[in-house]
């Protein structure tokens, strides 16, 4: 990518209004993924807090759920916040 598109000057890299989902630097694919996540984050949170997911979590080795997913799902509201900065 950088061969045909050199990186932007440093003053353009730090942009307070630049957030994935609305970022011209992130590109269409990343923005579409972020917008899809934002559209569904509430449903993901509800599913994560359900009795069914709690049961699946106790049996995660049998269903191949990675332990680190717990941190992601516990932070879903923070990650979906417009103030979130990766």
C-alpha positions, 0 to 999 in steps of 0.5 A, spaced: 500 500 500 505 505 501 509 503 495 503 507 491 500 511 496 506 514 501 504 515 508 501 522 510 505 527 513 505 527 521 500 533 522 495 529 518 496 523 522 494 526 529 486 528 527 482 529 533 476 528 528 479 521 525 475 515 528 474 509 525 467 509 522 468 516 519 476 516 518 478 518 511 485 514 513 482 508 515 479 506 508 472 504 506 473 497 508 475 499 515 469 504 516 464 499 513 466 494 518 466 499 524 459 501 522 457 494 522 459 493 529 456 500 531 450 498 528 450 491 532 454 492 538 447 493 543 445 486 540 452 483 541 452 486 548 445 483 550 447 476 547 454 476 551 450 477 558 445 472 556 444 465 560 446 461 554 453 465 553 454 464 560 453 457 559 457 456 553 463 460 556 464 455 561 464 450 556 469 454 551 474 449 550 469 444 547 466 450 542 473 453 541 472 460 544 478 464 545 479 466 552 481 473 550 474 474 547 471 475 554 475 482 555 473 484 548 465 483 550 466 486 557 468 492 553 463 492 548 460 499 550 467 502 551 469 500 544 462 502 541 463 509 544 464 515 539 470 517 544 473 511 543 481 511 541 484 505 539 
